[in-house]
Amino acid sequence: MRDLSAETRIGLEALGLRIGRNGGTLLDVPRLVFDGPGPTLILGPNGAGKSLLLRCLHGLIKPDAGQVRQDGAPLGPAQKARQAMVFQQPVLLRRSVAGNLDFVLRRRGMVRATRKDRIAALLAEGGLSDKARQSARSLSGGEAQRLAILRALATEPDILFLDEPTSALDPAATLAIERMVLRASAQGVRIVMVSHDIGQARRLAADAAMMQGGRVVEHGPASEVLETPKSEAARRYLAGGLIL
Ligand SMILES: Nc1ncnc2c1ncn2[C@@H]1O[C@H](COP(=O)(O)OP(=O)(O)OP(=O)(O)O)[C@@H](O)[C@H]1O
């Protein structure tokens, strides 16, 4: 796997993103830039627009207006090919654990001998070496999510989007995922992750974005957003208050 310094990390920018439905606004993000050195955590109450934003950034949803720029270029096929996304419910192929990784590596044109070594390294990275031949569909929730992340990392993305990857996992499984996320980040992958877990944000985030009502109400260094938030919405969210 490549080893990039924080300075070479690919930047991501959303400009004038808008999505409306039935006369209302689902997403309204004038400008949002992710160009810092470590993981970005997106927080906010249910329905705040976190998943919509992530899907726009990954090109899964076309906004009504605005654009996403990656490393200065508009999001097109070449940029999307440099991104990967992992969802709350891992989507795995009906194959063995190793087969799921092999599928991705083969599609990337990697020859068989190299694939074997790469699969072994990835499985070791995710603590799944002893599960290589097991059906991916029979993995526990935590193991399945680790495999989903390994499969995403097998594509060597510049940017990895994670949409609440640990919301269904116990604390130990959550920490295992967090270690993988931090390792990927240290290797130069830009991490953009949605979470409801404020403790997780404190453990992982270099910067944090707080969303409410389709808008980013605050974005900055995690230490500021999580410890001394400027917006009332962030203060109430962090205090466990009801935000409507
Ligand atoms: N395809 C769609 N058509 C209409 N409304 C949508 C669509 N997708 C999302 N929405 C609405 O947009 C709003 C934001 O949804 P989104 O899933 O982004 O929220 P979220 O912040 O990720 O919430 P949660 O924390 O519950 O996952 C919600 O009110 C949702 O109902």
Ligand as a Chemical Component Dictionary entry (heavy atoms), coordinates in Angstrom:
data_LIG
# 
_chem_comp.id                   LIG 
_chem_comp.type                 NON-POLYMER 
_chem_comp.pdbx_formal_charge   0 
_chem_comp.three_letter_code    LIG 
# 
loop_
_chem_comp_atom.comp_id 
_chem_comp_atom.atom_id 
_chem_comp_atom.alt_atom_id 
_chem_comp_atom.type_symbol 
_chem_comp_atom.charge 
_chem_comp_atom.model_Cartn_x 
_chem_comp_atom.model_Cartn_y 
_chem_comp_atom.model_Cartn_z 
_chem_comp_atom.pdbx_ordinal 
LIG N1  N1  N 0 -34.364 10.254 -2.363 1  
LIG C1  C1  C 0 -34.945 11.061 -1.475 2  
LIG N2  N2  N 0 -36.144 11.634 -1.755 3  
LIG C2  C2  C 0 -36.732 12.464 -0.857 4  
LIG N3  N3  N 0 -36.207 12.767 0.337  5  
LIG C3  C3  C 0 -35.028 12.217 0.652  6  
LIG C4  C4  C 0 -34.331 11.341 -0.234 7  
LIG N4  N4  N 0 -33.173 10.954 0.367  8  
LIG C5  C5  C 0 -33.153 11.553 1.567  9  
LIG N5  N5  N 0 -34.266 12.309 1.736  10 
LIG C6  C6  C 0 -34.581 13.135 2.919  11 
LIG O1  O1  O 0 -33.479 13.996 3.141  12 
LIG C7  C7  C 0 -33.299 14.222 4.540  13 
LIG C8  C8  C 0 -31.860 13.914 4.919  14 
LIG O2  O2  O 0 -31.651 12.503 4.823  15 
LIG P1  P1  P 0 -30.258 11.840 5.189  16 
LIG O3  O3  O 0 -30.413 10.366 4.985  17 
LIG O4  O4  O 0 -29.184 12.512 4.458  18 
LIG O5  O5  O 0 -30.138 12.173 6.739  19 
LIG P2  P2  P 0 -29.013 11.753 7.759  20 
LIG O6  O6  O 0 -28.478 12.996 8.368  21 
LIG O7  O7  O 0 -28.033 10.849 7.105  22 
LIG O8  O8  O 0 -29.891 10.977 8.840  23 
LIG P3  P3  P 0 -29.606 9.649  9.714  24 
LIG O9  O9  O 0 -28.699 10.085 10.811 25 
LIG O10 O10 O 0 -30.969 9.301  10.221 26 
LIG O11 O11 O 0 -29.032 8.604  8.811  27 
LIG C9  C9  C 0 -34.325 13.343 5.241  28 
LIG O12 O12 O 0 -35.419 14.139 5.603  29 
LIG C10 C10 C 0 -34.723 12.334 4.192  30 
LIG O13 O13 O 0 -36.056 11.890 4.373  31 
# 
loop_
_chem_comp_bond.comp_id 
_chem_comp_bond.atom_id_1 
_chem_comp_bond.atom_id_2 
_chem_comp_bond.value_order 
_chem_comp_bond.pdbx_ordinal 
LIG N1  C1  SING 1  
LIG C1  N2  SING 2  
LIG C1  C4  DOUB 3  
LIG N2  C2  DOUB 4  
LIG C2  N3  SING 5  
LIG N3  C3  DOUB 6  
LIG C3  C4  SING 7  
LIG C3  N5  SING 8  
LIG C4  N4  SING 9  
LIG N4  C5  DOUB 10 
LIG C5  N5  SING 11 
LIG N5  C6  SING 12 
LIG C6  O1  SING 13 
LIG C6  C10 SING 14 
LIG O1  C7  SING 15 
LIG C7  C8  SING 16 
LIG C7  C9  SING 17 
LIG C8  O2  SING 18 
LIG O2  P1  SING 19 
LIG P1  O3  DOUB 20 
LIG P1  O4  SING 21 
LIG P1  O5  SING 22 
LIG O5  P2  SING 23 
LIG P2  O6  DOUB 24 
LIG P2  O7  SING 25 
LIG P2  O8  SING 26 
LIG O8  P3  SING 27 
LIG P3  O9  DOUB 28 
LIG P3  O10 SING 29 
LIG P3  O11 SING 30 
LIG C9  O12 SING 31 
LIG C9  C10 SING 32 
LIG C10 O13 SING 33 
# 
